[in-house]
Amino acid sequence: MYQYITEMIRRPHMVSRERGFAGTLLRHWGVTRETTVDAVLIALSELLSNAVLYGKADAIVLSLSYSRNEVLVEVDDRTPGTWPARARPTEHDEGGRGLLLVEALSSAFDVSDDGSMAWCVIPAGQVT
């Protein structure tokens, strides 16, 4: 099993930084299917963006774990009592599709009982 855990400041520019690092890290761990890497990076971006937008703490904890041909993405915004809302966007809405994307890309998706952490599992497919 491979694991990466980091604490990042709650700032929008940190999402792209962590996304770039995660792509490199996944490839280093042997996740070679680009569709898998893309799915993980989309889910990571959406969960981190929600934590930046709706979290109240100064820091966010991101954890990536890879084992048994799946990648677990966990984002803890340290803000209990703030559950993500699953929007029902219309075709004209510019936002509100993030969690729908995460659910579509994941084999599992959920939020902790207190609402502070969201997580998803992405099947990793082909590995080296």
Order of alpha helices (4+ residues) and beta strands (2+ residues): beta-alpha-alpha-beta-beta-alpha-beta-beta
